[in-house]
């Protein structure tokens, strides 16, 4: 049985007019479309001039590739960029 990994992504919206609640919903659906994908949380992080990034935390089986999730997230309308900021094996 594969281990579970905890992953954090920093997701930048295209502009300040993007509705972060709608974006959060699309991100959750995208993450959960992966067999082992579990959406944990999304926090807003102020960047500059009213722009906020979403810092999302997900759980994924180590067998699934995080870059596939990253690519899927980057294709969501309204997403400017996706950056993997933390990747660690979850013990449990």
C-alpha positions as MATLAB code, in Angstrom:
seq = 'XXXXXXXXXXXXXXXXXXXXXXXXXXXXXXXXXXXXXXXXXXXXXXXXXXXXXXXXXXXXXXXXXXXXXXXXXXXXXXXXXXXXXXXXXXXX';
ca = [
       0.000    0.000    0.000;
       1.365    3.378   -1.011;
       2.033    6.102    1.531;
       0.040    9.307    1.572;
       1.702   12.633    0.887;
       0.625   16.082    1.990;
       1.094   18.713   -0.684;
       0.707   22.486   -0.658;
       0.284   24.529   -3.803;
       0.290   28.309   -4.145;
      -2.301   29.222   -6.756;
      -2.261   32.702   -8.248;
      -5.459   34.005   -9.844;
      -5.196   35.844  -13.166;
      -6.346   39.120  -11.581;
      -8.044   40.648   -8.530;
     -11.483   40.278  -10.146;
     -11.396   36.469   -9.927;
     -13.929   35.206   -7.371;
     -11.794   33.188   -4.949;
     -14.773   31.211   -3.601;
     -15.654   30.012   -7.112;
     -11.990   29.265   -7.780;
     -11.751   27.296   -4.507;
     -14.766   25.189   -5.585;
     -13.191   24.423   -8.985;
      -9.881   23.527   -7.323;
     -11.631   21.162   -4.888;
     -13.446   19.404   -7.767;
     -10.193   19.092   -9.717;
      -8.282   17.628   -6.772;
     -11.068   15.186   -5.957;
     -11.203   14.024   -9.593;
      -7.947   12.174   -8.874;
      -8.508    8.709   -7.411;
      -6.682    9.397   -4.138;
      -7.070   13.183   -4.102;
      -8.371   14.696   -0.880;
      -8.877   18.450   -0.644;
      -8.013   19.640    2.857;
      -8.067   23.433    2.951;
      -7.509   26.660    1.060;
      -6.191   29.804    2.743;
      -6.001   33.247    1.213;
      -2.591   34.915    1.227;
      -2.420   38.643    0.438;
       0.150   39.371   -2.289;
      -0.083   43.045   -3.320;
      -2.592   45.682   -4.448;
      -5.617   43.584   -3.461;
      -4.370   40.424   -5.185;
      -4.631   37.271   -3.079;
      -3.182   33.824   -3.724;
      -4.808   30.608   -2.541;
      -2.592   28.270   -0.542;
      -4.220   24.860   -0.850;
      -3.383   21.751    1.119;
      -4.238   18.347   -0.310;
      -3.513   14.696    0.404;
      -2.598   12.300   -2.378;
      -1.349    8.751   -2.672;
       2.398    8.638   -3.269;
       1.620    6.540   -6.362;
      -0.143    9.464   -8.043;
       2.131   12.069   -9.534;
       1.868   15.550   -8.059;
       2.841   17.115  -11.395;
      -0.343   15.698  -12.964;
      -2.369   17.433  -10.247;
      -0.328   20.605  -10.748;
      -0.999   20.512  -14.514;
      -4.726   19.953  -13.959;
      -4.885   22.880  -11.530;
      -3.064   25.166  -13.966;
      -5.754   24.490  -16.616;
      -8.585   25.826  -14.432;
      -9.990   29.047  -15.937;
      -8.869   32.048  -13.892;
      -5.638   30.434  -12.648;
      -2.489   32.332  -13.595;
       0.099   30.033  -12.003;
       0.486   27.017   -9.730;
       3.578   26.514   -7.589;
       4.341   23.479   -5.450;
       5.506   24.902   -2.117;
       5.487   21.861    0.184;
       5.580   18.091   -0.326;
       5.926   15.701    2.573;
       5.123   12.135    3.408;
       2.306   11.780    5.945;
       2.895    9.257    8.712;
      -0.177    7.543   10.007;
];
